[in-house]
Each structure stands twice: as structure tokens, then as C-alpha cells.
Amino acid sequence: MNRNDQSVLKDNMLDNKKITEDILGEGKLIEGDTLSILNKIDDNVVNVGVTSPPYNKQEKHKGWLVKNVVYDTYKDAVPESEYQQYQVDVLNEIYRVTASGGSFFYNHKIRWDRGNMYHPMDWLRKTKWTIKQEIIWDRMIAGNIRGWRFWQVEERLYWLYKPIGDKLIGKELKSCDAKLTSIWRGVPEDGRKNPHPAPFPLWLPARVIISILGTETQGIVLDPYIGSGTTAVAAKLLGHKYIGIDRSEAYIEMAGNRLDNAPSEMLKIREELALHQVQDTFKNRKSKGKNVGKYRSIDDESEVIQSTLFDQ
Ligand SMILES: C[S@@+](CC[C@H](N)C(=O)[O-])C[C@H]1O[C@@H](n2cnc3c(N)ncnc32)[C@H](O)[C@@H]1O
């Protein structure tokens, strides 16, 4: 580790539950195993999290899932039951460190091994979280001309919620987010620009943070598999504190360098902010007899067309 600043911590520097809001400063990157580091975070500290864990892609056999994704420090191949149990343990620790009313967005995908389907819901239902929504990420990648199934172009995001008391539903989304739907279309990060093997595109954690925390009140954002630091960069540029964990010294270094240069990525944050701009509330629109987004077929020309929904 060449970085010698206060923003980077290591597992052996920390005692259990010692990470509190007070020691975070603008945020911390922490090198170590996710589960072990989560143990070091105090209860109810985090407001929102987003992550993409390793997918247990079994590269040892055939690289059947995503053969170009090869991590720095370890082989992403353990028995599937062990992998799923570890993910349950990690998600339950994230639940503990998240404040009631907080959310966690978990990016994963459907996988197959010799004809058996592994679906993320197989282990998500074993965690303490309330599963609020399944979002499809249409990655808009090119199709393939052969394969055993229709070419898988999507991944999933699971919006997990920690209820306040027994109220499972939580707050309504803000009107300004009303343009967004349960399908998120956006290309993955360009591998020529980011040397990490599987980085988020910046818009993705930015969308989560803007939708859940907004930009006015400072919150704490967690990514327990921070990789090249994308979630931390989004949090910082949107005015929030971050906690990012990764076992790879090289990726922590990469994330730290990226955070130092975060202002250079502001344009992408502005592009995402521009999508969260419906100002008129549902109640206002209804009282003025404006379109409130009731479903209408797109070839129905009889009345106001759908595209006027977001006119201000
Ligand atoms: C899919 S990548 C995350 C990439 C990240 N979203 C980004 O934008 O760069 C998963 C990351 O998890 C890290 N990782 C895998 N297993 C880990 C573990 N047990 N503890 C901590 N980090 C781990 C890998 O080093 C890798 O950087």
C-alpha cells in the first residue's frame, strides 16, 4: 500500500464496531475481507448501499460466465452452496450496519451451471432484508449468434429495505424521480477507460444515491466490494460520505487515486442528475387535470400522449 493517508484503513487497525460516523471524515476505503470488515462497523451507521459482489463464476472449469473477468487476488470459484451462504452472511451484516429506513441495492445475475439455474432470489429470501423491488439492468450489449439460450443481456438489481418497526413499505419515492422505471437501460463501463475487470458505470451508483438520499442531506453510502471506487466517487460528488471495502490492495489504491481526481467525473453525475427532474407532484398534477401517468398504449392517439407526462 503506497497510499499513506487517513482515508485508507486496514483490517488489522480496527476493533469490532469501531467504525462510527465520527471517524469517517469524507469517507474511508478499507482493505480486507468484506465480512471481517463489516464486523468492524457500528450498528445502524449506513443510510444506503450499492454493490456488485463477485459472482462465483467458476473460472477454473470453463470460464462459463464471464471469462474476461479475472480478479487481482483470488479465484472466483468456490462450491455454490458455500458462495450463497457467504452472501447471506454478508447481507445480514449489511442489514445490521444499516439504519432502519435504509436501503441496499444488490447487483447480481441469473447463472447456470450445466443446466441448473441459480437465481439471486435463492439466497436473498434467506436474509433479513425486505425485498422491495427487482430492477432489470438492460446493459444494451450486442447479441451473439450462437448459444444454448437467448443471449443474456441483462443483470438484476435487488432493492433491499430495512423497515422501520413493522412498516415494510417505507417512504414514497420523490416526484422528481418519476421518470425512472423498473428497467434501467445503460451500457457497462468502457473497459478501455477503467482497468478494473468488472467496474460499475458511474451512473448506476449515482442513480441509487440520488433516488434514495438526494443531494440535500448528507448520508453515509456503503459499497462492501468497492473495486475501482465507482460508488465512493458517486457518493463524494453528490455530497455524501462513503465506506468502501475490498480485499485487493491494488483496487483500493485504484479507488483512492480515482477519489483524488473525482471532479473530473462530474459531467457524468450531471447527466444522471438531469434524469431526476420531474418537479410537479402527483397531487398537483391531478388537481390541475394534468396527465398523472396512467397507462396508455403508445399508439393510442385519442388524448394526450405519454410524452407529455413530464412536461413542466
Ligand atoms: C464486481 S467487482 C466490484 C467492482 C466495483 N463495483 C467497481 O465499480 O469497480 C467485485 C470486487 O470484490 C472484491 N472482492 C471479492 N471478494 C472479496 C472479499 N471476500 N472481500 C473483499 N473484497 C472482495 C474484488 O477484489 C473486486 O474488486
The ligand as a Gaussian input file, in Angstrom:
#p B3LYP/6-31G(d) Opt

LIG

0 1
 C      -17.568000      -6.905000      -9.313000
 S      -16.181000      -6.233000      -8.512000
 C      -16.781000      -4.677000      -7.948000
 C      -16.432000      -3.560000      -8.904000
 C      -16.914000      -2.189000      -8.463000
 N      -18.371000      -2.115000      -8.445000
 C      -16.359000      -1.095000      -9.370000
 O      -17.116000      -0.224000      -9.801000
 O      -15.163000      -1.115000      -9.673000
 C      -16.026000      -7.177000      -7.053000
 C      -14.879000      -6.765000      -6.158000
 O      -14.961000      -7.527000      -4.966000
 C      -13.656000      -7.768000      -4.469000
 N      -13.789000      -8.930000      -3.577000
 C      -14.085000     -10.198000      -3.912000
 N      -14.201000     -10.984000      -2.821000
 C      -13.983000     -10.185000      -1.753000
 C      -13.995000     -10.392000      -0.343000
 N      -14.241000     -11.598000       0.194000
 N      -13.742000      -9.341000       0.455000
 C      -13.483000      -8.113000      -0.071000
 N      -13.461000      -7.850000      -1.396000
 C      -13.719000      -8.867000      -2.229000
 C      -12.809000      -7.962000      -5.714000
 O      -11.440000      -7.672000      -5.449000
 C      -13.469000      -6.985000      -6.700000
 O      -12.786000      -5.755000      -6.757000

